[in-house]
Amino acid sequence: MQAAEEPAGQPEASGPALFDVHPTSSDELIIVDLLEGRVEARLAFIAAMDGSVSVTEEGSRRILSGMGTIVLGQSPRVPVVLMLDDGNLVRRDRIVLCDAEAEFSEAVDSILPSMFRVEGRGGAAVAFTGGRCSTLSLAGGRDLLVRAAGIVQISKGVEAAQDPGNPDFVRLRGDGSVLVSF
């Protein structure tokens, strides 16, 4: 009896990846339990993982699958859990672990060249930032100037424009929030 061969090409999309991120103190590595599905990860941030978790290459991406614990870290970066919703803008270079089926497109309409737009299914993600984080609300049409270098994520419904009087800042308006890190 011969084993059936896998068809060539991309694997079919599956349900969302399920993983738990365990809270840790600021001086500890972050622990992620992969429960189901496939996640994309940046290998430079993986400190250790269970032998039951496999790593495969898909182009420039590294996909982790199976069930088990993954330990992430990179000093002095600070881990933060993001919810990637359709239409959000996010600094893709800060994300170190997300659902492998999450889709991103270059946000050509964004004034921040490093931002990508989440399209469709996003789900949870782990990002590493350069410092402490805060989510700032723009509820009620609040007008907010935010230093461009510190923006990690902008929710859908927030408009961003360069502030002519402050070239290092972005003027945000609308109804939503922005995650900043410094």
ZICORVEN-V163419 format. One line per field, one symbol per residue. ss: DSSP state (H for helix, E for strand, C for the rest). phi: phi as a letter, one per 30 degrees, with the letter a starting at -180 (. if undefined). psi: psi as a letter, one per 40 degrees, with the letter a starting at -180 (. if undefined). A space follows every 10 residues. Layout:
BEGIN
ss: ???
phi: ???
psi: ???
END
This chain:
BEGIN
ss: CCCCCCCCCC CCCCCCCEEE EECCCCCCCE EEEEEECEEE ECHHHEEEEC CCCEEEEECC EEEEECCEEE EECCCCCEEE EEEECCCCEE EHHHEEEEEC CCEEEECCCC CCCCEEEEEC CCEEEEEEEC CCEEEEECHH HCCEEEEHHH EEEECCCEEE EEECCEEEEE EEEECCEEEE EC
phi: .cddddddjd dddcdddcbc cddbddccdc cbcdcajbbc bcddcddaad ddcccbcbic ccccbjblcb ccladcdcdb cccccejdcb dddcdcaaed cdcbbddddd dcdddbcdci dbidbccccd adbaccdcei iecbcbdedc dcabdejccc bdcddbddcc ccbkblbbcc bb
psi: hiiiihiiai iihaiiihih hhhiieeiih hhhhdiahih ihdeehdiii eehihihgbe ihhhiahahh hiihifihii hihhiheihi gdeehehihd eihiihgdei ehdeiihhhb hcaiihihie aiiihhifif fihhhhhdde hdhhiiehhh ihhdegdeih hhiahaihhi h.
END
